[in-house]
């Protein structure tokens, strides 16, 4: 009872995280991993099995991992089942895969996991997975050694996604078992248990530089008020921050990005170190199936993270694909491959502008075939998802000085013309631009990275500026200068 009361109290406010940027210092490798815009991909059906991606374990009619593994254990025994699963975990991503990902400019992988693998089954007691926990006793160590440590060798970060929660945050098969309704949100016991899991994960992940974030739920169900979701997010954040003060915490937007952007903005903004996950699919709803590919492509501009929500909070698109429904294709004229390319390229163009903290294709690999328009490799190879350059010609000091002089002159002339009697502080524009340029240059030196978690990063640097130069009604000038420098690098090829 005390623990439940404590959760309710702590759930009222999200704690402030350590600043995204270290005060007075150049960006560190860890801070770049945490705050760059990530061109990424999901490693689907590795630590949360999904039948349509990898179906080997799904014997005797099983459709979710719990039933699949129980059936395997019954038929083959624990040891053989564990061996088969460990073969899958160990061999999903080979050195050739890592090299290919690196060659295409991939910066991050999102790895969905089930709560049952954390700590090698340490948290399964009293859950549906308790009887088969032994199968997972080495899973957590394999995640660390074969994925997190391995990824860092290729300058790739890992977004660790607690994809499947006890009792289910949704009713999808990716929850690891069948649920008639998502029972997680109304269970204080499950929320408390999950907070314990997240604290363990956060402490473990603090050992590694290349963690881009810890996602605490996948695809939370839509709720008009979102009270249970927001209480869970705040409770989880309080628990995580006790052991890890700077890891980006990733939450689900519950299919309503505007609401969660406002919630973050009204409760601390970038200082919270919270990133919102939005998913973009145009192949499931009846309304999308009624449209042709050209219309869906045109509508992306107004349907992906609309209403400037990305200015209020940091976003990722944790899942997207190039898949459109068969009904859409039946209404579409023209070459399918070219239409897919137009659609995928338009998605990425918008993601780069609005999902500044990263975008992750679903998904990387399939047991049978290449996945087609669900498959990352074929979509990259066909140009539907543009690969990212890993190097650029870095600007010189002379280019910086010329650019600053020109932009400062334009800024000064414009605003003095707007109100000649105003006592502006144009020097703040110059200082903002200088800071933004220096940070952007440091990011660019690390594999042509860009500042992505911009709301959090700008919050940190502006507080530094205020501390050094004082508060003012003209901080917007610093902001404009900083943003202009970041924008120059964002469009630099």
N, C-alpha and C positions, 0 to 999 in steps of 0.2 A: 504493500500500500504506500509506504514512504517513497519507494522508487517511482511509482506511478505519479504521485503528487509532485515529486521533484521534476519529472519529465514535463508535466503541465506547466510548472513555473518556468523552467528553463526554455520551454518552447515559445515564450512570449517575445523573445528578442534574439536576433541572429548576432553572434559575437563578431567583433572586428578581427580581421586577420592581420598578420604581419604585412607590411607594405609590399606591394608587388615588386617595386624597385628599391634596392638598398640605398638608403640616404647618402648622398654625396659620393656614390661609387658608380663606376661603369657597370653595365649589366653583366651579371655573372652567368656562367653556363646554366646553372640551375634556374635562374630567373628567366633566361631565354627559353628553355624548355617549357617553363610554366606559362609563358606569356606571348609566345609567337603565334602567328596564324598558321595552323597546321593543315596541310594537305594530307588527308589520312584515309584509312580504310579499316573496316571492321573485320576482325578475325571471328566470323560467325561459326557457330557449332563446333567450338573447341571445348570450352569449359561449361557451356550450356548447349546440350545437343538439340538440334532441330532436324526433324526427319527429312525435310525436303532438301537439306544441304548435305548431311551425312546420315545415311540410313542403316549402316552396318549393324548397329546395336539394337535396332528396332524390330525385334523378333516377336512372333506370336501376337501381331496386331497392335503392339504398343504405339502410341502416338506422342508420348512425352517421356522425358528422360527417366523420371522416377519409375514408371512402369517398365521401360526398356531395360534398365539395369536390374530391377527385381527379377524380370524374366530371365535375363542372362545369368544372374547368380543362381537362380533355381535350376537352370539347365546345365551350367558349366562350372558352378562353384565360384566362391569369392576370388580365389587366387587367379584363375584363368580370366575372369571378368576384369579384374584389376590390371592384369598384364595387357589385355586388349585395349583397355582405356589408356594405359600409360603409353602404349605404342602410338595411339592416336595423338595424344598430347605431345609426345616427344618428336613426332615426325611430321606434324602438320606443316611446319614452316622450316624448310631446309636452308642451308647456306645459300643455295641458288636463289631461293625465294627472297631472302634478305637482300642479296645483291641486286636482284631485279627491282625490288621496291626502292632501294637506294638510287638506282640508275634512273628511275622515273621521277625522282624528286620527292618521294613520300617522306613525310616528316614525323608521322605519328600513326600508331595503330590503336584502335579501340578494341579492348578484349572483354566481351561479356562473360561474367562468371556467375555461378550459383552460390548462394550462401553456404551450401553443403561442402564446397571445396576449401573454404577459408580455414587456415590453420590445419589443413589435412583432415577435415571432418570434425574439427574440435567443437564446432557450434551446432552439431546436429542433434544433440540429446533433447528428447522431448518433441522432435519434429518428425515429419514423414520420412526423412532420409536416415533416421537413426539406425535402422536395421541393415543398411547397406553402406554405412560410413566407412567401413574398412576398405572399400573400393577406392576411396578418395584420399587415403592416408599420405600419399606422396604428391597429390595434385598441386598443393600450394607451393611446395618447393620447386616443382617443375615450372610453374608459372614464373617464379622468380628467376630461376637459372636459365630456362630455355627461351624466355620471352623478354623479361625486363633487362636482365644483364646482357643478353644477346643483342637486343635492339640498340642498346647504347653503343655497341661496337660499330654500328652503322649510323650513328647520330640520329637515331629514331627514338621518339618518346613513346610512352604507353599511357593511354587513358584506361585506368582500371575501372570497369563498370560493374557494380553490383546489380546485375541485370535481373536476377530472380530472387524475390524476397519470400520469406515465410508467409504462408496464407495467400500470397499473390497480390501484387500491386495492380494487376490487371488479369484478364482471363485468357491471355494468349498462351499457346503451347510453349513459348519461350520462358514461361514462368517455371517450367520444370515439372509441373504436375497439373492435373485438371482441376479447375475451380469453376463453380457455377456463378460465383460472384467474387470480386476482389475483397478478401477478408482482412487484408493487412491494415487498412486505414482505421478500422474500428477496434483494433486489438492492441490495447496498451502493452500486453505481454509481448506481442510480436515486435512492436516498435522498440520496447526496451531491449529485447534480445538483439534486434538489428543494430541498435546503437552500440551495444557491446562488440558486435562483429566489426562495425566501422571503426571503433577505437583501436581494435587489434590491427586492422588493415592500415589505418593511418600511421600507427607507430612503426609497423613493418616497412611501409613505403617511404617513410622519412629517411631511410638509409640510402636512397637512390636519387640521383640528380634528374634522371630522365623520366620523371612522372609528370605528365601534363595535367593530370587531375584524378580525383576520386569521385566517380559518379555514384550517387546514393540511391538511385531508383531509375528504372527504365520505363518510359511510357506510362506515367501515372494516369489513371482514368480521369476523364473530364469531370469537373465538379464546379458548379456555378459559383460557389463561395470559396472552395478550396481550403476550408478551415483545417481539416485534418491533414492535408498535404503540407500546408505552411507550418503547422505545429510540428510535424515530423521533421521538416527541413531544418527548422530552428533547433529542435532537440538534437538532431544528428550533428549539426554544426557545432553546438556547444560541446558535445562529446568529442568530436574530432579535434577541436582546437586545444583541448587539454594536452594532447600528445603531438600535435603537428600544427604549427602556427601559420604555415604559409602554403600548404597544398591547396590548389584550386578545388573547390567543392562544386560538383556539377549536379544540378537538379533538373527534373523534367518540367516542361512548361504545361503539362496537362492539356495539351492541344489548345492553349490560350496564351500565346506569347505576350500579348499586351498586358494581361493581368499580372503575370509574374514579373515583367519588366517594371511595372509600376510598383509592385511590392518591394522589389529590390531597391529601386530608386528612392522610395519613401522610408526605407529602413537602414540607410547607410551607404547605398550605392557601391561604388568601386572598392570602398574600404572593407567590405565584407568578404571579398575573395570568392564570391559565388558566381558561377557561370550557368546559364540556362541552356538546356538542350531542347532543340526543336527538330522534328522529323518531317521530311518532305517526300511524300509519295503522291502520285497522281494516277494510281491504277486501282484503287480500292473502292472509292465512293461511287454511288450510282450517278451523281452529278458529273463526275469526271469521265465516267464511261460513256456518257452521252455526247462528249466533245471529240473533235478530231485532234490530231497531233499538233497541227498548226495553232489551233485555238489554245490548247493547253500550254504550248510554248509561249505564246503571247501573254497569257495570263500570269505567268510566273512573276513578272515584274510587280504585279499588284497583290500577289498572294503569299509570297515568301517574306516573312518577317516585315510586314507592312507597318505604316504609321510611325516610322522612325524609332521603332522599339530598340534598335541596336545602339541608339545614342543614350539610352537610359541604363542599359545593362549589357554585360558581355554575353554573347551567344555563340554556341556551336550548332551546326546541323549534325547531329550524331548519327543520322541515317538518311540516306537518299539513294536513288538508283536511276537507271535510264528506262525502267519498265513502264510501259503503258498497256492498258488492257486490250484484249482482243477486239472488244466492241469499238474501241477508239481506232484501232487499225482498220477495221472494216469501213470506217467512215473517212479514212484518210487517203488522199490521192498523192501519187508521187513515190519516189524511191524510199523505202523504209530506212535503209542505212543512213541516208542523208538527213532524214527527219529525226532519227535518233541522235545523230551528231549535233543537229541544231538544238535539240532539246537539252542534251547534256551540257553543251557549251554555254547555253543560256543559264542553266542552273549554276554552273561554276562561276560565271561572271557575277551573278547576284550574290552568291555565297561570299565571294572575295570582298564584296562591299559591305555586307550586312552580318554574316556569320564570321565576325573578325577573329574569333578565337579558334576557328577551324571547321572543317567539313569532312565527314567520314563516309565513304561509299559503302553500301551494303551489297555484296560482301566480297571477300577476297577469293575464296576457293570453294569448290564443290567436289564431292566424292566422284560424281559421274559428270563428265563433260566440263565445259568452261563456264557454265552459268548464263551464257548469252548476255542479255541486257541486265541481268542481276550480277554478272561477273565483272570484277574490277579489271582483270587482265585483258579480256577481250575489248572492253570499252576503252581502255587506255590505248591498246594497240590499234584500234580503229579510229582513234581521234575523237571519240564522243566525250571522253574525259581528258582534257589537255594535261600532259605531263608538265611538271614544274622544273624550271631551270635551277640548278644548284649553285651557279656562280654568275657574277656580273662584274663589269668593270666598275670598281669603286670610285666615287667622286674624289677629286683632289681638294686640297685646302683652298686652292685658287677658285675652283668651281663653287665651293661653299661661300667664299667671300663675295663673289660676283652675284650669286643667287640671293644671298641675304641683303646685299646693298639694293638690288633692284626691287625685291619684294617689300623691304622696309620703306623705300621711297614711295611705292604705290600705296602702301597702307597709310602712311603719314599724309600723303596728299588727299586721299579719299576722305579720311575722317576729319581732317582739318577743313575740307570743303563742306562737309556735312554740318559742322558747327564750329565756326572760327573762334568763338569766344570760350569754348570748352577747354579746360586744362587737362588734356589727355595725358596718359603716361605711356607714350609710344615705346619707350625703352623696354616695357614689359613684353611687347611683341617680339623685340629683338632677342630678349632672354629666353622666351618660350621657343622661338625658332631654333636658337642655338642648342638648347637642351634636346628638343625633338630631333634635330639633325644628328647630334652626337649619339643618342640612344639608337636611332635608326641605323646609323653606320655600324655600331657595335653588333646589332642584330644581323645586318647584311654580311658582316665578316664571317658569321657562323652559317655557312651553307646557304647564303642568300635568303636568310630569314627576314620576316617582317614583324613589327610589333602588331600583335593580334588582340590580346586581352586589354584593349585600349582604355576602357573605362577604369579598370583597376590601375593600369600603369599611369595614366594621366592624373588620377587621384593622388597617387604617391608623389609624383613630380611636382604637382601644383602645391601640395602641402610643404614640400621642401622650399619652393619659391616663396610661399607666404612666410615661412619661418625665417628665411634669410632677408626678405625684402619688405615684409609687412603686408597686411591685408589691404584691400582696396576695392573700390567700385569699378576699377578698370582691370580686374583679373581676366576679363574676357579678351583683353588684348594679348595677354600671355597665352591664353587658350588658343586664340587664332594663330599665333605664331607657331606654337607647338604642333597644332593640327596640320598646318601648311607644310611643315617639314616632313611629318609622317606621310602625308599624302604624296609628296614628291617621290619618296622611296617606294610607296605602294605601287606606283605606276612606272617604276624604273625597270627596264629590261636590259 
